[in-house]
């Protein structure tokens, strides 16, 4: 799995919460069809906006974040974004009490701790 972290530096105060919701929900029209995109988290802070993307494979991520992607984003937001791709070999899901390694569930180590 690949995690992409996109930062869009925006000067000024933190964007209005409802504005971000409205803009982000509208943007889901674009992202719901992106090949291999499992999840996208829309972010807002005093430093600007951005997103965290969860892709099935590096190839899917690289296909979305192609050479023209930064230009497209700059045309939308007026600033050039930064992009960092991360391999994501281990996921802890506290809501499901689950640990996944390379996408496969493994016995959570805290279960073994409780048995001792």
Residue frames as qw, qx, qy, qz and C-alpha x, y, z in Angstrom:
[[0.000, 0.891, 0.454, 0.000, 0.00, 0.00, 0.00],
 [0.410, 0.234, 0.008, 0.882, 1.14, 3.56, -0.71],
 [0.152, -0.830, -0.418, 0.337, 0.29, 6.67, 1.28],
 [0.376, 0.461, 0.166, 0.787, 0.59, 10.02, -0.48],
 [0.263, -0.703, -0.377, 0.543, 0.80, 13.19, 1.57],
 [0.307, 0.574, 0.316, 0.690, -0.08, 16.36, -0.33],
 [0.252, -0.614, -0.339, 0.667, 0.37, 19.81, 1.19],
 [0.253, 0.697, 0.370, 0.560, -1.10, 22.95, -0.33],
 [0.344, -0.305, -0.327, 0.825, 0.42, 25.99, 1.39],
 [0.003, 0.757, 0.461, 0.462, -2.18, 28.75, 1.60],
 [0.209, 0.126, -0.325, 0.914, -1.43, 32.14, 3.14],
 [0.416, -0.395, -0.108, -0.812, -3.93, 33.69, 5.49],
 [0.530, -0.259, 0.579, -0.563, -6.18, 32.34, 8.18],
 [0.259, 0.055, 0.964, 0.012, -7.39, 28.76, 8.33],
 [0.286, -0.147, -0.580, -0.749, -10.12, 28.21, 5.75],
 [0.593, -0.151, 0.240, -0.754, -13.70, 28.19, 7.01],
 [0.382, -0.080, 0.908, -0.154, -14.83, 24.72, 8.15],
 [0.633, 0.498, 0.498, -0.321, -18.05, 24.69, 6.12],
 [0.429, 0.762, -0.331, -0.353, -16.24, 26.00, 3.02],
 [0.028, -0.460, 0.882, 0.098, -13.76, 23.11, 3.27],
 [0.509, 0.173, 0.810, -0.233, -16.59, 20.61, 3.70],
 [0.605, 0.668, 0.209, -0.381, -18.46, 21.99, 0.68],
 [0.319, 0.738, -0.530, -0.269, -15.33, 22.12, -1.49],
 [0.178, -0.349, 0.920, -0.013, -14.18, 18.65, -0.41],
 [0.600, 0.297, 0.691, -0.272, -17.53, 16.95, -0.91],
 [0.582, 0.736, -0.037, -0.344, -17.71, 18.48, -4.38],
 [0.151, 0.674, -0.703, -0.170, -14.18, 17.23, -5.11],
 [0.574, -0.113, 0.802, -0.121, -15.20, 13.66, -4.35],
 [0.750, 0.580, 0.154, -0.279, -16.74, 13.69, -7.84],
 [0.400, 0.741, -0.536, -0.057, -13.17, 13.70, -9.15],
 [0.094, -0.527, 0.820, -0.202, -11.59, 11.28, -6.71],
 [0.770, -0.043, 0.512, -0.378, -14.17, 8.49, -6.52],
 [0.882, 0.459, 0.023, -0.103, -13.09, 7.22, -9.94],
 [0.117, 0.783, -0.611, 0.005, -9.30, 7.32, -9.43],
 [0.888, 0.121, -0.443, -0.032, -7.90, 3.85, -10.13],
 [0.688, 0.043, -0.569, 0.448, -6.49, 2.21, -7.02],
 [0.080, -0.404, 0.337, -0.847, -7.45, 5.04, -4.64],
 [0.403, -0.343, -0.838, 0.136, -8.85, 3.40, -1.51],
 [0.288, -0.809, -0.434, 0.271, -9.29, 6.47, 0.68],
 [0.324, 0.470, -0.018, 0.821, -8.64, 10.20, 0.60],
 [0.362, -0.675, -0.462, 0.446, -8.59, 12.37, 3.69],
 [0.211, 0.771, 0.162, 0.579, -9.21, 16.07, 3.04],
 [0.574, -0.351, -0.366, 0.643, -7.13, 18.27, 5.37],
 [0.021, 0.864, 0.145, 0.482, -7.38, 21.84, 6.65],
 [0.637, -0.470, -0.277, 0.545, -5.09, 23.80, 8.95],
 [0.095, -0.919, 0.008, 0.382, -3.57, 27.20, 9.56],
 [0.355, -0.450, 0.596, 0.562, -0.75, 26.16, 7.22],
 [0.367, 0.295, -0.531, -0.705, -3.13, 25.47, 4.34],
 [0.880, 0.080, 0.154, -0.443, -4.85, 22.42, 2.97],
 [0.129, 0.456, -0.863, -0.176, -3.98, 19.08, 1.55],
 [0.901, -0.028, -0.090, -0.423, -4.80, 15.45, 1.58],
 [0.331, -0.376, 0.865, -0.016, -3.74, 12.00, 2.57],
 [0.765, 0.300, -0.317, -0.473, -4.35, 9.41, -0.12],
 [0.595, -0.266, 0.757, -0.053, -4.28, 5.65, 0.33],
 [0.617, 0.480, -0.436, -0.445, -3.47, 3.80, -2.89],
 [0.986, -0.048, 0.128, -0.093, -3.43, 0.06, -3.54],
 [0.859, 0.063, 0.163, 0.482, -0.11, 0.18, -5.40],
 [0.313, -0.541, 0.188, 0.757, 2.76, 2.51, -6.22],
 [0.225, 0.179, 0.667, 0.687, 1.80, 2.24, -9.90],
 [0.060, -0.766, -0.622, -0.150, -1.71, 3.53, -9.14],
 [0.303, -0.810, -0.148, 0.480, -0.29, 6.43, -7.13],
 [0.333, -0.337, 0.416, 0.776, 2.24, 7.35, -9.81],
 [0.180, 0.442, 0.709, 0.519, -0.49, 7.20, -12.47],
 [0.130, -0.881, -0.455, 0.024, -2.56, 9.76, -10.53],
 [0.297, -0.859, 0.109, 0.402, 0.38, 11.97, -9.54],
 [0.751, 0.396, 0.297, 0.438, 1.66, 12.19, -13.13],
 [0.467, 0.034, 0.066, 0.881, 3.88, 14.95, -14.54],
 [0.065, -0.470, -0.295, -0.829, 0.96, 17.36, -15.14],
 [0.473, -0.602, -0.639, 0.080, -0.65, 16.82, -11.72],
 [0.386, -0.442, -0.270, 0.763, 1.18, 19.65, -9.89],
 [0.025, 0.059, 0.310, 0.949, 0.32, 22.09, -12.70],
 [0.360, -0.495, -0.659, -0.437, -3.35, 21.08, -12.47],
 [0.492, -0.593, -0.532, 0.351, -3.34, 21.57, -8.69],
 [0.289, -0.259, -0.046, 0.921, -1.63, 24.94, -9.01],
 [0.127, -0.262, -0.464, -0.837, -4.30, 26.06, -11.47],
 [0.468, -0.574, -0.645, -0.188, -6.99, 25.05, -8.93],
 [0.572, -0.688, -0.341, 0.290, -5.46, 26.54, -5.78],
 [0.152, 0.965, -0.089, 0.197, -3.05, 29.20, -7.01],
 [0.286, -0.741, 0.605, -0.055, -0.06, 27.57, -5.32],
 [0.629, 0.341, -0.693, -0.093, 2.13, 24.61, -6.12],
 [0.856, -0.449, 0.077, -0.245, 1.58, 21.60, -3.84],
 [0.010, 0.550, -0.833, 0.067, 4.21, 19.35, -2.36],
 [0.928, -0.004, -0.202, -0.313, 3.90, 15.58, -2.64],
 [0.114, -0.501, 0.842, -0.165, 5.53, 12.83, -0.59],
 [0.856, 0.003, -0.399, -0.328, 4.92, 9.14, -1.27],
 [0.338, -0.485, 0.736, -0.329, 5.37, 6.59, 1.51],
 [0.518, -0.023, -0.846, -0.125, 5.39, 2.80, 1.52],
 [0.550, -0.381, 0.300, -0.680, 2.86, 1.68, 4.14],
 [0.440, 0.151, -0.884, -0.043, 3.70, -1.88, 5.22],
 [0.250, -0.287, -0.842, 0.383, 1.87, -1.90, 8.59],
 [0.313, -0.453, -0.189, -0.813, -1.56, -0.51, 9.53],
 [0.076, -0.207, -0.812, 0.540, -3.09, -0.42, 13.00],
 [0.353, -0.424, -0.411, -0.726, -6.87, -0.05, 12.98],
 [0.048, -0.062, 0.720, -0.690, -8.00, 0.58, 16.55],
 [0.622, 0.046, 0.059, -0.779, -11.66, 0.65, 15.57],
 [0.875, 0.128, -0.374, -0.279, -11.41, -2.92, 14.29],
 [0.643, -0.584, 0.495, -0.034, -8.70, -3.95, 16.80],
 [0.911, 0.338, 0.188, 0.142, -6.72, -5.11, 13.80],
 [0.239, -0.694, 0.491, 0.469, -3.13, -5.06, 12.57],
 [0.840, 0.519, 0.158, -0.008, -2.38, -5.56, 8.88],
 [0.392, -0.560, 0.537, 0.494, 1.01, -6.30, 7.35],
 [0.004, -0.191, 0.709, 0.679, 1.23, -5.84, 3.59],
 [0.527, -0.053, -0.331, -0.781, -2.56, -5.86, 3.53],
 [0.666, -0.168, -0.718, -0.110, -3.03, -9.10, 5.46],
 [0.595, -0.683, 0.100, -0.411, -4.40, -9.31, 8.99],
 [0.523, 0.248, -0.726, 0.372, -1.92, -10.60, 11.57],
 [0.586, -0.580, -0.544, 0.154, -2.49, -11.52, 15.22],
 [0.071, -0.887, 0.113, -0.441, -2.31, -8.27, 17.21],
 [0.494, 0.272, -0.654, 0.504, 0.67, -8.42, 19.58],
 [0.310, -0.361, 0.415, -0.776, -1.41, -7.10, 22.50],
 [0.894, -0.150, -0.186, -0.380, -3.44, -10.33, 22.41],
 [0.786, 0.138, -0.514, 0.314, -0.23, -12.27, 23.16],
 [0.100, 0.386, -0.478, 0.783, 0.67, -9.78, 25.94],
 [0.625, -0.330, 0.121, -0.697, -2.72, -10.37, 27.58],
 [0.930, -0.049, -0.336, -0.142, -2.20, -14.17, 27.55],
 [0.543, 0.321, -0.592, 0.501, 1.06, -13.95, 29.50]]
